[in-house]
Amino acid sequence: MNRYDVSIRGSGIVGKALALSLAKLGLQIALSRPSVPPGEDVRAYALSAKSVELLRALKVWDGLPPLAATAVYDMRVEGDAGSVAALEFSAWEQGVGELAWIVDAAALEASLAQAVRFQAHITEVDAPVTAALVAVCEGKASTEREVRGVEWQRHGYGQTAIAARLVADQPHRGVARQWFRSPDVLALLPFDRPEAGHSYGLVWSLPEARAEALMALDEPGFTQALQDAVGASAGTLRLASARAAWPLALAQASRWSGAGWVLLGDAAHVVHPLAGQGLNLGLADVEVLARVLRERETWRSVGDEKLLRRYERERAAPTWAMGRVTDGLLQLFAVESGPVRELRNRGLTLVNQLAPLKRWLTGRALDS
Ligand SMILES: Cc1cc2nc3c(=O)[nH]c(=O)nc-3n(C[C@H](O)[C@H](O)[C@H](O)COP(=O)(O)OP(=O)(O)OC[C@H]3O[C@@H](n4cnc5c(N)ncnc54)[C@H](O)[C@@H]3O)c2cc1C
């Protein structure tokens, strides 16, 4: 007889959130302890209302230290350089308290780790253990996924994302800014660390060779290139952290589940960070798997293949759709031809004027 009901392999944000969610159901959980402790993460994640709701229910959100999460009240998306096209969203116009939250990646990991330590149903283990269900949360380079013979369908973008923390001389006022500047996509996410009201999380996606050149620049050189790219609308910017870089791809596992195993988070799917949805999708996986296990027939084991297919059916389609949307946006804004540039900039302006369409788009982003 197994001592554990569920063995969770990978204890990133998705793995820890799953451990807490399933422990609440009274299941005995073995959670793999990281072989190396998480290093410094300069990223600030954009989280949807639904993700924050899950983290609140797990008593993780309220455990965040002061200034680790910042509300986004407005969002401004700009088109190609030289065009006046822009799309603006506001929480007030959409009738919601905030459009999203920007949260410190390292603080969120730490708050989850703290909650895990206090949960009696979770045991941290150094080696894989047997259990009725193995939940694979090992991220995009998962080895356990490979062991299960799952095909990993990956399309590399030939792009790299550079992330860093910035401080501006002007207040951010809770406004997130994004520029689609073919082929670059650049986002400034309002944040309160290191300086309350004046900080931003930077995510700058661009072709690999240029990203490498930008990473090699010294601090003044990088800051100048950034300022040239975004202009003066956010004020004068300075770097407030090291820079880190990630290769970008669209990827999805051919199967997400089988008898006694299931994939979640980046181990199941990876999307371009332009819409800030990767972790939101992973937390939605957690929410759905926990519900499917909670509502199972009493005679079904947590590793029952048919049960796990319910989870896969519910999650695979919306995840695939989000992948297509981010990919479509990226391809649309990568085209250099004049007529396409004109059309996409007009498209932004048109969407901006259509209140119901904007409400629908915001609803999708809040709900993922
Ligand atoms: C630049 C950038 C910005 C982003 N911004 C956003 C955003 O704003 N909003 C958003 O929602 N998403 C964002 N994302 C996506 C987000 O980072 C990922 O979707 C999320 O981190 C995935 O979490 P995870 O727990 O599934 O995987 P990971 O974070 O990769 O965690 C996997 C864990 O498993 C461990 N592990 C790996 N292999 C093994 C093994 N063999 N055995 C045991 N443990 C193992 C690893 O050490 C790690 O702890 C961004 C991504 C990038 C690159």
PDBQT file of the ligand as one rigid body, heavy atoms in Angstrom, charges set to zero:
ROOT
HETATM    1  C1  LIG A 401      10.485  36.329 -19.298  1.00  0.00    +0.000 C 
HETATM    2  C2  LIG A 401       9.238  35.617 -18.872  1.00  0.00    +0.000 A 
HETATM    3  C3  LIG A 401       8.182  36.329 -18.333  1.00  0.00    +0.000 A 
HETATM    4  C4  LIG A 401       7.020  35.672 -17.936  1.00  0.00    +0.000 A 
HETATM    5  N1  LIG A 401       5.980  36.412 -17.451  1.00  0.00    +0.000 NA
HETATM    6  C5  LIG A 401       4.842  35.798 -17.111  1.00  0.00    +0.000 A 
HETATM    7  C6  LIG A 401       3.735  36.563 -16.618  1.00  0.00    +0.000 A 
HETATM    8  O1  LIG A 401       3.801  37.794 -16.527  1.00  0.00    +0.000 OA
HETATM    9  N2  LIG A 401       2.598  35.905 -16.253  1.00  0.00    +0.000 N 
HETATM   10  C7  LIG A 401       2.494  34.545 -16.368  1.00  0.00    +0.000 A 
HETATM   11  O2  LIG A 401       1.421  33.999 -16.053  1.00  0.00    +0.000 OA
HETATM   12  N3  LIG A 401       3.524  33.797 -16.825  1.00  0.00    +0.000 NA
HETATM   13  C8  LIG A 401       4.690  34.386 -17.190  1.00  0.00    +0.000 A 
HETATM   14  N4  LIG A 401       5.738  33.631 -17.633  1.00  0.00    +0.000 N 
HETATM   15  C9  LIG A 401       5.612  32.151 -17.672  1.00  0.00    +0.000 C 
HETATM   16  C10 LIG A 401       5.985  31.525 -16.320  1.00  0.00    +0.000 C 
HETATM   17  O3  LIG A 401       7.303  31.872 -15.967  1.00  0.00    +0.000 OA
HETATM   18  C11 LIG A 401       5.886  30.004 -16.389  1.00  0.00    +0.000 C 
HETATM   19  O4  LIG A 401       4.702  29.619 -17.035  1.00  0.00    +0.000 OA
HETATM   20  C12 LIG A 401       5.884  29.406 -14.972  1.00  0.00    +0.000 C 
HETATM   21  O5  LIG A 401       7.058  29.770 -14.287  1.00  0.00    +0.000 OA
HETATM   22  C13 LIG A 401       5.805  27.884 -15.040  1.00  0.00    +0.000 C 
HETATM   23  O6  LIG A 401       5.810  27.360 -13.735  1.00  0.00    +0.000 OA
HETATM   24  P1  LIG A 401       6.028  25.798 -13.499  1.00  0.00    +0.000 P 
HETATM   25  O7  LIG A 401       5.988  25.621 -12.010  1.00  0.00    +0.000 OA
HETATM   26  O8  LIG A 401       5.134  25.016 -14.368  1.00  0.00    +0.000 OA
HETATM   27  O9  LIG A 401       7.514  25.499 -14.050  1.00  0.00    +0.000 OA
HETATM   28  P2  LIG A 401       8.920  25.988 -13.518  1.00  0.00    +0.000 P 
HETATM   29  O10 LIG A 401       8.841  27.370 -12.988  1.00  0.00    +0.000 OA
HETATM   30  O11 LIG A 401       9.898  25.726 -14.626  1.00  0.00    +0.000 OA
HETATM   31  O12 LIG A 401       9.240  25.024 -12.279  1.00  0.00    +0.000 OA
HETATM   32  C14 LIG A 401       9.624  23.682 -12.465  1.00  0.00    +0.000 C 
HETATM   33  C15 LIG A 401      10.279  23.169 -11.183  1.00  0.00    +0.000 C 
HETATM   34  O13 LIG A 401      10.589  21.786 -11.353  1.00  0.00    +0.000 OA
HETATM   35  C16 LIG A 401      11.937  21.540 -10.961  1.00  0.00    +0.000 C 
HETATM   36  N5  LIG A 401      12.416  20.362 -11.733  1.00  0.00    +0.000 N 
HETATM   37  C17 LIG A 401      12.770  20.321 -13.028  1.00  0.00    +0.000 A 
HETATM   38  N6  LIG A 401      13.148  19.081 -13.363  1.00  0.00    +0.000 NA
HETATM   39  C18 LIG A 401      13.019  18.315 -12.257  1.00  0.00    +0.000 A 
HETATM   40  C19 LIG A 401      13.250  16.933 -11.971  1.00  0.00    +0.000 A 
HETATM   41  N7  LIG A 401      13.688  16.110 -12.910  1.00  0.00    +0.000 N 
HETATM   42  N8  LIG A 401      12.978  16.502 -10.729  1.00  0.00    +0.000 NA
HETATM   43  C20 LIG A 401      12.522  17.327  -9.755  1.00  0.00    +0.000 A 
HETATM   44  N9  LIG A 401      12.303  18.662  -9.979  1.00  0.00    +0.000 NA
HETATM   45  C21 LIG A 401      12.534  19.144 -11.216  1.00  0.00    +0.000 A 
HETATM   46  C22 LIG A 401      12.663  22.838 -11.272  1.00  0.00    +0.000 C 
HETATM   47  O14 LIG A 401      13.840  22.958 -10.515  1.00  0.00    +0.000 OA
HETATM   48  C23 LIG A 401      11.593  23.870 -10.862  1.00  0.00    +0.000 C 
HETATM   49  O15 LIG A 401      11.641  24.115  -9.482  1.00  0.00    +0.000 OA
HETATM   50  C24 LIG A 401       6.910  34.265 -18.056  1.00  0.00    +0.000 A 
HETATM   51  C25 LIG A 401       7.980  33.532 -18.593  1.00  0.00    +0.000 A 
HETATM   52  C26 LIG A 401       9.135  34.199 -19.001  1.00  0.00    +0.000 A 
HETATM   53  C27 LIG A 401      10.261  33.406 -19.591  1.00  0.00    +0.000 C 
ENDROOT
TORSDOF 0
